[in-house]
Amino acid sequence: MTINRFEDLIAWQKARQLVAAVYGVTTKGAFAKDYGLRDQIQRSAVSIMSNIAEGFDRGSRPEFHKFLVIAKGSCAEARSQLYVALDCGYISRQDFDTIVALAQEVAKIIGGLRASVQRQRDEARQA
């Protein structure tokens, strides 16, 4: 199956769900008033889907690979910030568990996509 648009990538679709979940918890209660953490976690979540999209639309495997690496790093950043939110009492354990599980799923999908792109790069070099 050939993917022609970044919107068709499961990694981007799941990252979009993660952004919605992050925004859902960061715009309520005390979390909404902690501007630094709120803005940082929102930016890191948005960065995930943005880097997947940008890397895909750059049109080359090396560029896509590079941006997937960045996206996966942003995913780890968002997960780390979720721990801060939990420790500060900004989110419930249930919300934390749900969003962290989604972030882990996104990271796993990005990791698989990154490995696939790497294999394609390696095959293209050998050809």
C-alpha positions as CSV (number, residue, x, y, z in Angstrom):
1,M,0.0,0.0,0.0
2,T,1.4,3.4,-1.0
3,I,0.8,6.3,1.3
4,N,0.6,9.6,-0.5
5,R,-0.4,11.9,2.3
6,F,0.9,12.2,5.9
7,E,-2.8,12.2,7.1
8,D,-2.9,8.5,6.0
9,L,-0.1,7.5,8.3
10,I,-1.3,5.7,11.4
11,A,1.6,7.3,13.4
12,W,0.2,10.8,12.5
13,Q,-3.4,9.8,13.3
14,K,-2.4,8.4,16.7
15,A,-0.3,11.4,17.4
16,R,-3.3,13.6,16.6
17,Q,-5.3,11.6,19.2
18,L,-2.5,12.2,21.7
19,V,-2.6,15.9,21.1
20,A,-6.4,15.9,21.7
21,A,-5.9,14.0,24.9
22,V,-3.2,16.3,26.1
23,Y,-5.2,19.4,25.3
24,G,-8.2,17.8,27.1
25,V,-6.4,17.6,30.4
26,T,-4.2,20.8,30.2
27,T,-7.1,23.2,29.7
28,K,-8.8,22.3,33.0
29,G,-8.3,23.2,36.6
30,A,-4.9,24.0,38.1
31,F,-3.1,22.5,35.0
32,A,-4.6,25.4,32.9
33,K,-3.0,27.9,35.3
34,D,0.5,26.4,35.2
35,Y,1.4,28.2,32.0
36,G,4.9,26.8,31.7
37,L,4.1,23.1,32.0
38,R,0.9,23.5,30.1
39,D,2.5,25.2,27.2
40,Q,5.5,22.8,27.2
41,I,3.5,19.6,27.2
42,Q,1.2,21.0,24.5
43,R,4.1,22.0,22.4
44,S,5.8,18.6,22.8
45,A,2.6,16.8,21.8
46,V,2.0,19.0,18.8
47,S,5.7,18.5,17.8
48,I,5.1,14.8,17.5
49,M,2.5,15.1,14.8
50,S,4.1,18.1,13.2
51,N,7.4,16.3,12.7
52,I,5.8,13.3,11.3
53,A,4.0,15.5,8.7
54,E,7.0,17.7,7.9
55,G,9.3,14.7,7.5
56,F,6.9,12.9,5.3
57,D,6.3,15.9,3.0
58,R,10.0,16.6,2.6
59,G,9.9,13.7,0.2
60,S,13.1,11.9,1.0
61,R,13.8,8.9,3.2
62,P,16.7,10.4,5.0
63,E,14.7,13.5,5.9
64,F,11.7,11.5,6.9
65,H,13.9,9.3,9.1
66,K,15.4,12.3,10.8
67,F,12.0,13.9,11.5
68,L,10.7,10.5,12.9
69,V,13.7,10.5,15.3
70,I,12.7,14.0,16.5
71,A,9.0,13.0,16.8
72,K,9.9,10.0,18.9
73,G,12.0,12.2,21.2
74,S,9.1,14.7,21.5
75,C,6.9,11.7,22.5
76,A,9.3,10.9,25.3
77,E,9.3,14.5,26.4
78,A,5.5,14.6,26.6
79,R,5.5,11.4,28.6
80,S,8.0,12.8,31.0
81,Q,5.9,16.0,31.5
82,L,2.9,13.8,32.2
83,Y,4.8,12.5,35.3
84,V,5.3,16.1,36.4
85,A,1.5,16.8,36.0
86,L,0.7,13.6,37.9
87,D,3.1,14.5,40.7
88,C,1.7,18.0,41.0
89,G,-1.8,16.7,41.2
90,Y,-2.9,18.3,37.9
91,I,-4.2,15.0,36.4
92,S,-5.8,11.9,37.9
93,R,-4.0,8.6,37.9
94,Q,-6.6,7.3,35.4
95,D,-6.0,10.2,32.9
96,F,-2.3,9.7,33.4
97,D,-2.4,6.0,32.7
98,T,-4.7,6.5,29.6
99,I,-2.5,9.3,28.1
100,V,0.8,7.6,28.9
101,A,-0.5,4.4,27.3
102,L,-1.4,6.4,24.2
103,A,2.0,8.1,24.1
104,Q,3.7,4.7,24.4
105,E,1.6,3.4,21.5
106,V,2.5,6.4,19.4
107,A,6.2,5.9,20.3
108,K,6.0,2.3,19.3
109,I,4.4,3.0,16.0
110,I,6.9,5.8,15.2
111,G,9.7,3.4,16.1
112,G,8.4,0.8,13.7
113,L,7.9,3.4,11.0
114,R,11.4,4.7,11.6
115,A,12.9,1.2,11.3
116,S,11.0,0.6,8.1
117,V,12.2,3.9,6.6
118,Q,15.8,3.0,7.7
119,R,15.5,-0.4,5.9
120,Q,14.3,1.3,2.8
121,R,17.2,3.8,3.0
122,D,19.7,0.9,3.4
123,E,18.2,-1.0,0.5
124,A,18.3,2.1,-1.7
125,R,22.0,2.6,-0.8
126,Q,22.8,-1.0,-1.8
127,A,21.0,-0.8,-5.1
